[in-house]
Amino acid sequence: MPDKTIIVTGASRGLGETIVRQLMKQDCSVVMFARDRVRLENLANNLWRGIPIVGDITKQADVERLVDETIMRFGKLDAIINCAGIIEPIETLEKADADAWLGVYNTNVLGALRLSQVALPHLFQQTGKIVNVSSKSVNERKPGFGAYSTSKAALNHLTQMLALENQQIVSVAMGPGAIATDMQTLVEEQTKVRDDIIGQFFRNRPERTIPSPELPAKAIATVAMYGDFNLQGQFFMWDDEPIQQLVTRYWDS
């Protein structure tokens, strides 16, 4: 079983929390980073190898403190999983608020950049991993999701640049697909009721069952622990064959 120290951002709920739980099953030491103190501390009380650190991924000082406290506690850093992300605003380009777009990019792209920059010297020592949680929306066209989908496209390119410039570590972007989380609930609540192209699109979309986040979380956790240079710089969905081969190799079930 791995003796690995891994930082997970956006760890207090949804996919991030589920990734933390999957890493715990492999006996990893997990540093859980998020803004929600109450949820983080409640999660840590139930996970003996989970260390909560409250902070904001958009604040450089918080990110530096996150890495400093991780190294002080565990003496090393094997991987980071950039899972913190926001999806709003959901709005047409005609009505888009540029400042709101900046907020999305500040979290979804620059948040990953901040943590990667601070973590890199420590990851170099471990042949570490950077896993950026992206989205299949980079290859889809959905009205209203310009801020989110373009931020994830930028995140994918950031992943490529991290791989190109830092070839001694593994950098991968991963898409979990649509999963049953608070973010997905927000999407459903804010789209179908609208009387515009966004509402029309989502009301006309076929009904579907939204799966739980466990399997995508397991795939993302697996890449953070065991991802190799064959994955370098690429974007994968969680159920793509190279990812599932890793999952099969390292998990009993």
PyMOL commands that set and color helices and strands:
alter all, ss='L'
color gray80, all
select helices_A, chain A and resi 14-25+37-46+60-74+93-95+98-108+110-124+136-139+146-165+182-191+197-204+214-226+229-231+241-250
alter helices_A, ss='H'
color red, helices_A
select strands_A, chain A and resi 5-9+29-34+50-54+79-82+129-133+170-175+235-237
alter strands_A, ss='S'
color yellow, strands_A
deselect
rebuild
show_as cartoon
